[in-house]
């Protein structure tokens, strides 16, 4: 395909990543608070992660900006 017939596309995909950690707590609210504190101090290094799904790929033609 020559550049004269090529068009610009924005191409993207979305995936979902599950982040998880284990904490000791006396209840759900306390567990969430502890996990949030871990995240704020250690970032994602305190969590394991895995991709749990995706929406696939999509492309959208970009209109000429002239």
PyMOL commands that set and color helices and strands:
alter all, ss='L'
color gray80, all
select helices_A, chain A and resi 28-46
alter helices_A, ss='H'
color red, helices_A
select strands_A, chain A and resi 9-20+48-61
alter strands_A, ss='S'
color yellow, strands_A
deselect
rebuild
show_as cartoon
